[in-house]
Amino acid sequence: MSITVVGSVAFDAVKTPFGERERMLGGAATYFALAASFFDQVHVVGRVGDDFGEEDLGVVAARGTDVTDVERVPDGKTFFWAGEYGWDLNSRETLDTQLNVFQDFQPQLSPASRECDALFLANIQPELQLSVLEQCGETKFVAMDSMNFWIDSARDALIEVIRRVDCVVLNDAELRQLTGRPSIIAAAREVLGLGPSAVVAKQGEYGSALVTEDQFFSLPAFPLEKVIDPTGAGDTFAGGFVGFLARQLDRPLTEPVLRQAMAYGTALASFTVEEFGTERLQRMNGGEIDSRVEELRRITQFEHVAVPLETS
């Protein structure tokens, strides 16, 4: 099986109450690939400037990830984002956004990227997501992300993308904005009515929820004493979720399979927030991930204890 991700490969500047980095590797495709590469071959489709060095590209290419479709633009500058987080790490202020070479990004997929089994459309213009879908006609599983800006400015194209994918991954605020419904379950059910078979609602420090036609499943975030930087946690979650599912595409994606994919996404995201950027992701190993998945299983199960209740 193979996975293709189309999205940003970038540099970030981040400040949190626990420190800061003036320049670190970032971008949705980067975080996704570092997580998904634990499960399968990943192809990254993106665009960078010539300020993006071989060492940076080597991090993205860790664990055999294919970076052939990462286009380098001569004399160009790589997408850059700067932000600052408050004490609770849920509030974030964007200080600077420089699209640079990403502004003219037109994804052109090589045969290897087009022939993927699983595809993740990271947060890019819905029109570009549609162009990628046209290039990947035989893909078995497609998931997508988006953001509030596209919900407001490109709604019709975004709805068309949603109609053509298997899974929508959005944060809870985006789901409410998209549907106008205050309830996450009601919002997810409305999105399911457009065509996808699953909706994942990312809820930050409160975890995530999975909604399908017949089921609702929720997991808390992995409990951590040290949280440094939440940048990229959502894309890391998506990498773990889609990466695990890509290994299961030779059989039906049943509820138990989808739930375990949620657990792997949650576990991987927990590593991201422990340090700045991709620092922790670059050092972790499969054994650590499995351990956290098992710990999630332990802390989220309970046994029935019969207690007679008063009836009046």
C-alpha positions in Angstrom: 0.0 0.0 0.0 1.1 3.6 -0.5 -0.1 7.0 0.7 0.0 10.4 -1.0 -0.3 13.7 0.8 -0.7 17.0 -1.0 -0.1 20.1 1.1 2.3 22.6 2.5 6.0 22.0 3.3 7.0 25.1 5.3 9.0 27.0 7.9 7.4 28.2 11.1 8.3 30.6 13.8 6.5 29.8 17.1 6.4 31.3 20.5 4.7 29.6 23.5 4.8 30.3 27.2 7.5 27.6 27.4 9.9 28.9 24.8 10.2 29.8 21.1 11.7 28.9 17.8 12.5 31.5 15.2 12.7 29.0 12.4 11.7 25.4 12.4 10.4 22.9 9.9 6.6 22.8 9.5 3.8 22.5 7.1 0.8 20.1 7.0 2.4 17.7 4.6 5.5 17.5 6.7 3.7 16.5 9.9 1.4 14.1 8.1 4.3 12.4 6.3 6.4 12.0 9.5 3.4 10.2 11.2 2.1 8.2 8.2 5.6 6.9 7.3 5.5 4.5 10.3 2.8 2.6 8.5 3.4 2.7 4.7 5.3 4.3 1.8 4.4 8.0 1.7 4.6 10.3 -1.3 4.7 14.0 -0.5 3.5 16.6 -3.1 4.4 20.2 -2.2 6.4 23.3 -3.2 9.4 24.9 -1.6 12.0 27.6 -2.3 15.7 27.2 -2.7 16.0 28.3 1.0 14.7 24.8 1.8 18.0 22.9 2.3 18.9 19.3 1.7 18.9 18.7 5.5 15.3 20.0 5.7 14.3 17.7 2.9 16.0 14.8 4.5 13.8 15.2 7.6 10.7 15.0 5.4 12.2 12.0 3.6 12.7 10.1 6.9 11.7 6.4 6.9 11.7 6.2 3.2 9.2 8.9 2.3 9.3 9.8 -1.4 9.9 13.6 -1.9 10.2 13.4 -5.7 7.1 15.6 -6.1 8.3 18.3 -3.7 9.0 21.0 -6.3 11.9 23.4 -5.5 11.6 26.9 -7.1 14.9 28.6 -7.9 15.3 31.9 -6.2 12.0 31.3 -4.4 11.2 31.5 -0.7 9.4 28.7 1.2 5.9 29.2 2.8 6.4 30.8 6.2 4.0 31.1 9.2 4.6 32.7 12.6 2.3 32.5 15.6 2.1 32.8 19.3 0.2 30.7 21.8 -1.4 31.7 25.1 -1.0 29.9 28.4 -3.7 27.3 27.7 -2.2 26.6 24.3 -5.7 26.6 22.8 -5.7 30.3 21.8 -3.3 31.2 19.0 -2.5 34.5 17.3 -1.1 34.5 13.8 1.7 37.0 13.6 2.8 36.6 10.0 1.9 34.5 6.9 4.0 34.5 3.8 2.7 32.3 1.1 5.8 32.8 -1.1 6.2 30.0 -3.6 3.1 28.3 -2.2 0.9 31.1 -3.6 1.3 29.7 -7.2 1.2 26.0 -6.2 -0.4 23.8 -8.8 0.0 20.1 -7.8 1.3 17.9 -10.5 1.5 14.3 -9.4 4.0 11.8 -10.7 2.8 8.3 -11.6 3.9 7.0 -8.2 1.9 9.6 -6.4 -1.2 9.2 -8.6 -1.2 5.4 -8.1 -1.6 5.6 -4.3 -3.9 3.5 -2.3 -4.7 6.2 0.2 -4.8 10.0 -0.4 -4.8 12.9 2.1 -5.8 16.3 0.8 -4.3 18.6 3.4 -5.4 22.2 3.9 -5.1 23.8 0.5 -7.5 25.6 -1.8 -10.5 23.4 -2.6 -10.0 23.9 -6.3 -6.5 22.4 -6.0 -7.9 19.5 -4.0 -10.3 18.9 -6.9 -7.5 18.9 -9.4 -5.6 16.3 -7.3 -8.7 14.1 -7.2 -8.9 14.2 -11.0 -5.3 12.9 -11.1 -5.9 10.1 -8.6 -8.8 8.2 -10.1 -8.1 4.7 -8.6 -7.4 5.7 -5.0 -9.1 3.3 -2.5 -9.5 5.8 0.4 -9.4 9.6 0.4 -9.5 11.9 3.4 -9.4 15.7 3.5 -8.8 18.7 5.8 -9.8 22.3 5.3 -10.1 25.5 7.3 -12.4 28.4 8.1 -11.0 30.6 5.4 -12.0 28.1 2.6 -15.4 27.6 4.3 -16.1 31.3 3.9 -14.4 32.0 0.6 -14.7 28.8 -1.5 -17.7 27.0 -0.1 -19.1 25.6 -3.3 -15.8 24.1 -4.3 -15.3 22.8 -0.8 -18.7 21.1 -0.8 -17.8 19.4 -4.1 -14.6 18.0 -2.5 -16.5 16.7 0.5 -18.9 14.9 -1.9 -16.0 13.0 -3.4 -14.0 11.9 -0.4 -14.4 9.0 2.1 -13.5 10.9 5.3 -13.6 14.5 6.4 -11.2 15.7 9.1 -12.0 19.1 10.6 -11.8 20.7 14.0 -15.1 21.2 15.9 -15.3 24.9 15.2 -14.9 24.3 11.4 -17.7 21.7 11.5 -20.0 24.1 13.2 -19.1 26.9 10.8 -19.6 24.6 7.7 -23.1 23.4 8.8 -24.4 26.1 11.1 -25.2 23.5 13.7 -24.0 23.9 17.3 -23.9 20.2 18.0 -20.8 18.3 16.8 -22.9 15.2 16.2 -25.6 17.0 14.3 -22.9 18.8 12.2 -21.1 15.6 11.4 -24.3 13.9 10.4 -25.1 16.7 8.0 -21.6 16.3 6.4 -22.1 12.6 6.2 -25.2 13.4 4.1 -23.0 14.9 1.5 -21.3 11.6 0.7 -18.4 10.7 3.1 -18.6 7.6 5.2 -16.8 9.1 8.2 -16.3 12.4 9.8 -13.5 13.1 12.4 -13.9 16.1 14.6 -10.6 17.3 16.1 -11.1 18.9 19.5 -7.6 19.9 20.6 -6.8 19.1 24.2 -10.2 17.4 24.6 -9.3 14.7 22.0 -11.3 13.8 18.9 -14.6 12.2 17.9 -15.5 9.9 15.0 -19.0 9.9 13.5 -20.2 7.4 11.0 -23.7 6.5 9.8 -24.4 4.2 12.7 -21.8 5.0 15.3 -20.2 7.7 17.5 -16.8 7.2 19.1 -14.7 9.6 21.1 -11.2 9.5 22.5 -9.6 12.0 24.9 -6.2 13.4 24.1 -3.3 11.3 25.5 -2.7 12.6 29.1 0.6 14.5 29.2 2.3 16.4 32.0 4.5 18.4 29.6 2.9 20.2 26.7 5.2 22.6 24.8 3.9 23.4 21.3 0.6 22.2 19.7 1.7 23.3 16.1 1.1 20.4 13.7 -0.7 18.2 16.1 -3.8 18.0 14.0 -1.8 17.0 10.9 0.1 14.5 12.8 -3.2 13.0 14.0 -4.3 12.8 10.4 -1.1 11.0 9.4 -1.5 8.4 12.1 -5.2 7.9 11.3 -4.8 7.6 7.6 -1.6 5.7 7.8 -3.1 3.0 10.0 -6.1 2.8 7.6 -3.9 2.4 4.6 -2.6 -0.8 6.1 -6.1 -2.2 6.3 -7.4 -1.4 2.8 -7.5 -5.0 1.8 -10.5 -5.5 4.0 -13.6 -3.5 5.0 -12.9 -0.5 7.2 -15.1 -1.7 10.1 -15.8 0.3 13.3 -13.1 -1.5 15.3 -10.5 -0.6 12.5 -11.6 3.0 12.4 -11.5 3.2 16.2 -8.0 1.8 16.4 -6.9 4.3 13.7 -8.2 7.1 15.9 -6.1 5.7 18.8 -2.9 5.7 16.6 -3.6 9.2 15.4 -4.1 10.4 19.0 -0.9 8.7 20.2 1.2 10.2 17.4 -0.2 13.7 18.0 0.8 13.4 21.7 4.4 13.2 20.7 4.2 16.3 18.6 3.0 18.6 21.4 5.8 17.5 23.8 8.4 19.5 21.9 8.6 22.3 19.3 7.7 21.5 15.7 8.9 18.1 14.4 11.6 17.7 17.0 10.0 14.8 18.9 8.6 13.2 15.8 12.0 12.8 14.4 13.2 10.8 17.4 10.3 8.6 18.2 10.0 4.9 17.3 7.2 2.4 16.7 7.5 0.8 20.1 6.8 4.1 21.8 3.7 4.6 19.6 2.4 1.2 20.4 2.9 1.7 24.1 0.8 4.9 24.0 -1.9 3.2 22.1 -2.1 0.5 24.7 -2.2 3.1 27.5 -5.1 4.8 25.7 -6.9 1.5 25.6 -6.3 1.0 29.3 -7.5 4.4 30.5 -10.6 4.5 28.3 -12.2 1.2 29.2 -14.3 0.3 32.2 -16.2 -2.7 33.5 -19.8 -2.8 34.4 -20.5 -2.7 38.1 -24.1 -3.5 39.0 -25.5 -0.9 41.4 -29.3 -1.0 42.2 -30.8 2.4 41.7 -33.9 3.9 43.4 -36.9 3.8 41.0 -38.9 6.6 42.7 
